[in-house]
Amino acid sequence: MSNNSDRTKWRSETKGVHGGTLRSQFDETSEAIFLNSGFIYSSAEEAESAFGDEINRYLYSRFGNPSISMFEEKLRIIEGAESCKATGSGMSAVFAALASYLNVGDRLVASKALFGSCYIICKEILPKFGIEISFVDGTNLEEWEKALSKPTKAIFLETPSNPSLEIIDISKISQLAKVSNAKVFVDNVFSTPILQKPIDLGADVVIYSATKHIDGQGRCLGGAILSSEEFIEDIVTPFIRHTGPCLSPFNAWVLLKGLETLSLRIKEHSRNALEIANYLQTKKIVSKTIYPSLSSHPQNDIAIKQMNAGGGVVSFEINGNKENVFKFLNKLQIIRISNNLGDAKSLICHPSTTTHQRLSDDEKFEAGITQNLIRLSVGLENINDLIDDLEYALDS
């Protein structure tokens, strides 16, 4: 029998409910929201000591806030990381993590299959700061080995990728990175810490858009960076403190409450998604179904090794052209068209004309994004209603 007082041995569900709670003097059950920008000092001497780092206390909500601290600590505990820093959005987390670490003349190797804005950061924004970028097929180890034969400061990848659901072997890439002394940055948004823990697999930095599954109900924006205490405190925190991509206290509180039910929701998302993936494989009009848990997925063996389930996103292609895809999307009644994902509501989009519209045709092709590809974020509705909705739209 385990000792319940040892919080390090709590399971994910328990950590999500109880981890990181910082109660005020009123001993509230639900965490308080600290909607303040600044803090009061008892004296000018105390303010001087606080800003001189002689005492540890809150100074300004751009630097730190009790509501934000609780979110960071709860997510840190669930992830199993040493430290966490919250940001105002997922994209600010991606940029802050990379920009705070990379300097002029450094080299970044990234997988080609990235979310549209992540790809733009790597291809267009970071090079403006004198950072060299090399892209590889994330599923091809030979390309990784060749790319890492040159001096490399960092590796950036997402797995499963958005929207083609490519699975990259985090352990093997991390082993290659250690030889090159490169830090591995993993965007883990599709899996969440419930289904995949990149740090346990050898990665150095984990990045989230908390806007997605962590909130889970489409209410607010947020992001997070998790890594060693040294990396977060010495590299990321000064960058965020002085450039300002901070999370608001209210959004931190919303995300904090989202973490309490994250494990339950992710398991249900995954169950529903697997059923839908199996259903789509039976439809002749569906030419391709992509889901990590399907035996037909090219990297199914890796998914089984490093993920606890397939997640809540299914991608698929239907026969025809863009016009046929749009007709299908417009016939759906329960599943709604939106570029967001990870919501309690099922949401669907056409990546080529939305999330990845700014990529060239060649870049879309290399990322597996065709005019026929559809990304479905499976929600928490009754699975039979979702299948009925898809059946009606596909048959129409």
Steps between C-alpha positions, in 0.01 A plus 500: 500500500639839399538790740233758398708779653768446233368731228765390250324161480155640427348398166421756228133532594584581862777741403256679271252555781731573795842594361632854526221645715604818681221601739465848643443576867128428442554127422276496193427169325518629142814700437466876522548730200755772562392766250765753587779652297722610790579429866541717813822528701505575871790740456736650244770274645292190429444613138873554458578156641235337280631653178855419607405132530589504870152372589266276300156652449260608224592832335280547195262266316712518186772331708282273712155470659350247745238379249764455232732325746230248590441416133873464438549278803204273427608449138860444614388228739287326236779518242769390742728789405725703729353836406228667293446848359161609371446727200211688341449250217643183350682693230660732755621186680656364180670829414615575855646152547702514177587871489619508860744216434627559146755767412645647182688229313323210671336224299152350547388173343123458479256247361313615188159395632419789733197712580485792256612775739776279645631446149496877434695566822767254391514590133448877501532658846798331667724544192452877537701467822786321330388146587557227241208264437503150350181301443482120489240231450428432867430132439830439317786422740758521223401862432531579872844338515620692195364831630650447845843421357546879491521708822144545629373696800137384506248258352131584469224253421135426565362150534232416407537774241226744405306405288655193334555317831854391426661324796865573574707270720588737784740257668708444187510868407602584858782245483626656177472844656714407799786410266470845341445669838175648366192565714178332385185715502171308463160652429282249687165671446315208335599247766503712818696362799224243549591304186868581449785631717784615273739575788477136611592408140813716503375841382623817672211744451125443467268764356120528518224706359284486813225651285430149373435196725626660821218755490284253310196720455612773261498777761843660506855511368809378681831322458771333705867405483632217721862400550777487757502762772823642359357541150174660617651731762820604322390508135120512455390712799722804427383498138132491597547752780648761269308433178159453660324191351352425843182312585214699654396399856141435392606271214738325739208427733286365213785276384564392858144371524540333161790295632271345763304312232770465233564130560130407484440707187807375312402138557147565367632703204727208412224239531268700275777573250595133467137404431470771237829396338377141478168620354668720237703202379174330398389786271592468132493877452777530762823424317731529802454497877787617722499418871798389713321199652405348165722216380496670159685804638859498368643566847250296701780307671658823628162632612439185703845535657482866606128585528237368741224545237452658158365836612194696395589599142421298188608612154357356179473555128186463289478436128452799275627856508477803728139557394405151619679558831318831555162338420571234761605756764194715434262203548615428856255598773660402832865523401578867441757664274778659708879521497517430876536151647496318832152631580209320663323575171606311188670740259610447142709694251663490158869566582604592146273806498513589871776409747763437229372735229818714499722205409596458135366204303839327529513558876148361538593196295807432713286525816239261358233768467288440191184671379314187613634493856259571786591534868237397754540581869266250662302637793308355792161460335327163480701291256189376318386857435841587358503199270144577386611856420798377297285237327247759388763742370705231322195342338368839393 
